[in-house]
Amino acid sequence: MPSISAEPSSAAEPSSAAEQGAMEAALAAALRGPRGANPLVGAVILSPEGEHLATGYHRGAGTAHAEADAISEARRQGIDTSGTTMVVTLEPCNHEGRTGPCAQAIIAAGIAKVVYAVDDPHDPAAGGARTLRAAGVEVHSGLAAGEARDLNREWFEAVAAKRPFVTLHIAQTLDSRIAAVDGTSQWISSPESLADNHGLRELIDAILVGTGTVLIDNPRLTARTPDGELSQLQPLRAVMGLRDVPADAAVRGTDGRFVHLPTRDPAQALGRLFDEGARHVMVEGGSSILSTFLAAGLVDELIIYLAPTLLGSGTAALNDLGITTLADAQHWSWDDAGGGAVRTLGNDLRLHLRSTRAATSKNSVPQKVLHSEAAEYLTGGH
Ligand SMILES: NC(=O)c1ccc[n+]([C@@H]2O[C@H](COP(=O)([O-])OP(=O)(O)OC[C@H]3O[C@@H](n4cnc5c(N)ncnc54)[C@H](OP(=O)(O)O)[C@@H]3O)[C@@H](O)[C@H]2O)c1
């Protein structure tokens, strides 16, 4: 990992080598979590002598925040956290989301000092740093701020645009086919890839397909366990397109968690889903919908299950992206977050990529704007 940066802030002071090392470890720990509605966050607890005592990270929406995870890890090891230092990649939160406020957990744990990288996107006046200082905790910010922002750059961009974070999912053959000539596509990928996909469906807020997929495949779009049972957490099921969704389509289900989006505009579809409360949407196909979202620059994360299979003909994963010359090609980077960039799942490869759009955009939004926009965006914990 390259050496980390310090950024001036009101409370900036030189950090110790132990704190810098802990911030590197916290950034690495953050990467173990999945991308999605919440940012990746990592935390490390140091003893007063600078010894690395415990590490925590955020495992996705609804689970313990990195700070609480690190405190729990210390407790599991029987470590007394009083007088210790917490080094964390994001300002500890100060609000009651689905999990308790981290600032209070830190105070209750007797932690004496907090060093964090970037401000929580909530209104800084009401932020965790202020609460911590008021309780007598020494607080410093700005260490590795650039790295911490880059870690979550797509998330910041989605927040600024007031749209959900978008994961695009493709199950394809070696020659980029998602269905055979006769329309059959179940299943191109291995049972292990299917199980992985159903695990993702439990983590997201909404799953989106086009009317074409509904009319051809009649999918249920539910999250299911490997034995076919419904999982506890179910995403909202969304279908995009002008044609009606048949009254007996499986996707409608009986739980009321279905929405038809009568539009061909991906931004409008995301706007509707955002209004429905979705902060993480997985777009599952078919090729028209996948291509529409990619062409519009509205995809933050790509997950591709690549089966060692050839079809030669059939439905291509993607159609026109509006690119006519190599210089305009979309570039993606391998993403180590949430289990790695390339993994073997049964017979398949699972490829994980992140957008380079936010990193390279000439019009990227200043972080201060992102932070104030985010205050409105967030409804739960980070
Ligand atoms: N392997 C996989 O991962 C996977 C996943 C899903 C689907 N599939 C396969 O994909 C195939 C279906 O692909 P598909 O492209 O026909 O269906 P699709 O992408 O699911 O739906 C296409 C339809 O969506 C509507 N639509 C909405 N916005 C649009 C836009 N901006 N541009 C174009 N169309 C838009 C149009 O219908 P309206 O006239 O209603 O607007 C269009 O006909 C099936 O064979 C299915 O098995 C494979």
The ligand as an SDF file (V2000), in Angstrom:
LIG
                    3D

 48 52  0  0  0  0  0  0  0  0999 V2000
  -27.8730  -14.6610  -17.7340 N   0  0  0  0  0  0  0  0  0  0  0  0
  -28.3530  -13.6220  -17.1070 C   0  0  0  0  0  0  0  0  0  0  0  0
  -27.7340  -13.0820  -16.1800 O   0  0  0  0  0  0  0  0  0  0  0  0
  -29.6650  -13.0620  -17.5260 C   0  0  0  0  0  0  0  0  0  0  0  0
  -30.3480  -12.2090  -16.6660 C   0  0  0  0  0  0  0  0  0  0  0  0
  -31.5370  -11.6580  -17.1140 C   0  0  0  0  0  0  0  0  0  0  0  0
  -32.0080  -11.9530  -18.3810 C   0  0  0  0  0  0  0  0  0  0  0  0
  -31.3290  -12.8030  -19.1680 N   0  0  0  0  0  0  0  0  0  0  0  0
  -31.7990  -13.1110  -20.5010 C   0  0  0  0  0  0  0  0  0  0  0  0
  -31.9140  -11.8990  -21.2210 O   0  0  0  0  0  0  0  0  0  0  0  0
  -32.8920  -12.0790  -22.2280 C   0  0  0  0  0  0  0  0  0  0  0  0
  -33.7850  -10.8690  -22.2590 C   0  0  0  0  0  0  0  0  0  0  0  0
  -33.0450   -9.7560  -22.7030 O   0  0  0  0  0  0  0  0  0  0  0  0
  -33.8050   -8.5450  -23.3260 P   0  0  0  0  0  0  0  0  0  0  0  0
  -32.8120   -7.5300  -23.7030 O   0  0  0  0  0  0  0  0  0  0  0  0
  -34.7330   -9.0820  -24.3450 O   0  0  0  0  0  0  0  0  0  0  0  0
  -34.7720   -8.1110  -22.1400 O   0  0  0  0  0  0  0  0  0  0  0  0
  -34.6990   -7.0060  -20.9900 P   0  0  0  0  0  0  0  0  0  0  0  0
  -33.4660   -6.2210  -21.0660 O   0  0  0  0  0  0  0  0  0  0  0  0
  -35.0510   -7.6890  -19.7320 O   0  0  0  0  0  0  0  0  0  0  0  0
  -35.9610   -6.1470  -21.3800 O   0  0  0  0  0  0  0  0  0  0  0  0
  -35.9860   -5.4510  -22.5950 C   0  0  0  0  0  0  0  0  0  0  0  0
  -37.2010   -4.5990  -22.5960 C   0  0  0  0  0  0  0  0  0  0  0  0
  -37.1030   -3.6280  -21.5970 O   0  0  0  0  0  0  0  0  0  0  0  0
  -37.8150   -2.4790  -21.9840 C   0  0  0  0  0  0  0  0  0  0  0  0
  -36.9220   -1.3500  -21.8170 N   0  0  0  0  0  0  0  0  0  0  0  0
  -36.9370   -0.5120  -20.7520 C   0  0  0  0  0  0  0  0  0  0  0  0
  -36.0100    0.4150  -20.8670 N   0  0  0  0  0  0  0  0  0  0  0  0
  -35.3630    0.1910  -22.0110 C   0  0  0  0  0  0  0  0  0  0  0  0
  -34.3080    0.8290  -22.6690 C   0  0  0  0  0  0  0  0  0  0  0  0
  -33.7330    1.9350  -22.1870 N   0  0  0  0  0  0  0  0  0  0  0  0
  -33.8660    0.3250  -23.8360 N   0  0  0  0  0  0  0  0  0  0  0  0
  -34.4420   -0.7730  -24.3400 C   0  0  0  0  0  0  0  0  0  0  0  0
  -35.4550   -1.4230  -23.7730 N   0  0  0  0  0  0  0  0  0  0  0  0
  -35.9260   -0.9470  -22.6100 C   0  0  0  0  0  0  0  0  0  0  0  0
  -38.2500   -2.6920  -23.4160 C   0  0  0  0  0  0  0  0  0  0  0  0
  -39.5820   -3.1600  -23.3600 O   0  0  0  0  0  0  0  0  0  0  0  0
  -40.8730   -2.2240  -23.3250 P   0  0  0  0  0  0  0  0  0  0  0  0
  -41.4160   -2.2320  -24.7010 O   0  0  0  0  0  0  0  0  0  0  0  0
  -41.7660   -2.9100  -22.3490 O   0  0  0  0  0  0  0  0  0  0  0  0
  -40.4890   -0.8620  -22.8640 O   0  0  0  0  0  0  0  0  0  0  0  0
  -37.3760   -3.8250  -23.8810 C   0  0  0  0  0  0  0  0  0  0  0  0
  -37.9650   -4.6210  -24.8580 O   0  0  0  0  0  0  0  0  0  0  0  0
  -33.6660  -13.3240  -21.8720 C   0  0  0  0  0  0  0  0  0  0  0  0
  -33.3560  -14.3540  -22.7960 O   0  0  0  0  0  0  0  0  0  0  0  0
  -33.1760  -13.6920  -20.5110 C   0  0  0  0  0  0  0  0  0  0  0  0
  -33.1280  -15.0850  -20.3320 O   0  0  0  0  0  0  0  0  0  0  0  0
  -30.1750  -13.3750  -18.7780 C   0  0  0  0  0  0  0  0  0  0  0  0
  1  2  1  0
  2  3  2  0
  2  4  1  0
  4  5  1  0
  4 48  2  0
  5  6  2  0
  6  7  1  0
  7  8  2  0
  8  9  1  0
  8 48  1  0
  9 10  1  0
  9 46  1  0
 10 11  1  0
 11 12  1  0
 11 44  1  0
 12 13  1  0
 13 14  1  0
 14 15  2  0
 14 16  1  0
 14 17  1  0
 17 18  1  0
 18 19  2  0
 18 20  1  0
 18 21  1  0
 21 22  1  0
 22 23  1  0
 23 24  1  0
 23 42  1  0
 24 25  1  0
 25 26  1  0
 25 36  1  0
 26 27  1  0
 26 35  1  0
 27 28  2  0
 28 29  1  0
 29 30  1  0
 29 35  2  0
 30 31  1  0
 30 32  2  0
 32 33  1  0
 33 34  2  0
 34 35  1  0
 36 37  1  0
 36 42  1  0
 37 38  1  0
 38 39  2  0
 38 40  1  0
 38 41  1  0
 42 43  1  0
 44 45  1  0
 44 46  1  0
 46 47  1  0
M  CHG  2   8   1  16  -1
M  END
$$$$
